[in-house]
Structures are given as C-alpha cells and as structure tokens.
Amino acid sequence: MTSPMYIHSVPVFTQMLTALKTILAQADAQVQAKSMNPDALLTQTLAFIGGVDAAKFEDGESREIVLRPGTPKEKKLNGQAYLANYGLPQFFFHVTTAYALLRHNGLAIGKRDYMGAY
C-alpha cells in the first residue's frame, strides 16, 4: 500500500519539476538565440515593495529562519505536518518564483507551461 504522504507529494513534485525542467530548457534556448549572458537571468530578482532590500548572505554563512517571530525557535512537526505546512508551500514558492522571473524577463511561457503535463 502506498503511503498517503507519497500519494500527495511525489506525483506533485514530479509534475512540477518536469514542467520546470521544460521551462528552463526554453529559457536556455532563448538565451542562446538572443546571444544573452545566462548570468543575467541567474541574478534577477523580483521588485521589492516599500524599498526593502533583499537579505544578503556570504557563501557558507549560516542562516537562522524564524518562521513565527516571538515564538520558540524550534517547532517540532511530524512528517505529514512538515510536508503539508512547510515542504509543499516552500516547493511551490520556489517553482513559482523561477517561473515569474523567467516570464518577467521575456520568456514566452504561460499557465500551461507552469502546470506541465498531468
């Protein structure tokens, strides 16, 4: 019997990572066709609201993430709670941000590209 966590995560990860792989291949083709510097896409950021600068970290610098300021730093979650409340949202944040940055920089992609084949 397949675990419910597997059923609700692995197919989603597979679908979205396959779509992202296709989008990145399209971005690579655009970079080649337009003789662009690929580093130009790798250093892009989304606009910041209210003039707040992005946090900067040196290579190897440790980062402490406080998910809920004012609460204890350590939050123990079981596997299902971690997946539902942290893992999947983090995954979609990063896939969506990659999509948004590429689209913002002129890659002709849409919702169908983002969703991939399912």
N, C-alpha and C positions, 0 to 999 in steps of 0.2 A: 504494500500500500504506500502510495506517495504521500509525503508529509504535506499538510496544508500550507506550511511556510514555503515549501518548494513550489507548490502549485501557484501561489500568489506572488512569487518573486522571480524565479528563474525564467519563466516564459516572458515576463515583462522586461527583465534585463536583456534577454536575448533579442527581443524585438527592437528595443530602443538602441542597443549597441550596434545592431546590424544597420539600423537607419542612420545612426551617427557615422558609422564607417562609410556608408554611401555618400553622405553629405560631405565628409572630409575628402573623399575621392573627387567629388565635384569641385570642392574648393581648390584642391591641388591642380586639377585641370584648368581652372580659371587662372590660377597663379601662373601656370606655365604659358597659357595662351596670351596673357596680357604682360608677360615678362615682368611680373611683380616680384618684389622681395618677399619671400614667405614669412620672414620675421615680422613684416608689417602686420600680418594677421595675428601672429602669436603675441604681440604686445598690445593689442587692442583692449580697451575697457569700455564699459557702458558709461553713459553720462552720470555724474553724481548729483544728487538733489541737494540743494542748500549749500553748495560749495564745500561739502565734506570730502576730504581726501581719503583715498584708499589706504589701508594699513600697509606698511612696508615691512618686509621681513628679510633679513640676511639669510643666505644659504646656511642650513644647519641650525638656525636659531629655533629654539623650542617655542611652541605657541600654546597658550592656555586659552581654551574656549569656555566661556561662561555662558551656558545656554539660558539660564534664568538668573540674572543678577540679583543678589540678595538672598539666594537660597544656597544650600550646601553645594560645594563644587562637585562632589561625586554623586551621581544618580545611577543607582543600580537598576538595570532593566533586564527582564528575561528576553530570550531570543525573539519571541513574537512581538513584544512591545518595542524592542530595538528596531526590528525590521519595519514595523508599521509607523512608528513615531519619529524615527531618525534616519534609518537606512534608505528607505524609499524616497522620502522627501529630499534628502541630500542628493541622491542619484538624479532625480528629476530636475533639481536646481541646476546641477552641472550640465546635464544634457541640454536643457533649455537655454542656459547662458551661452553655450557653444553655438547653438542654432541662432540665437539672437545676434551674437557678434558677427557671425558669417553673413547673415541676412543684412544686417546694418551696413556691412562693408560691400554690398552689391551682389552677393551670390544669389542667383535666381532660384530660390527654394521656397516651398510653401508647406502648408499643413500636411499634405500627403507625404512629402519628403521627411518631415519630422516624425510622423507616425510610423513610417516604414510599412512593410508587408505584415499583415496579421491574418 
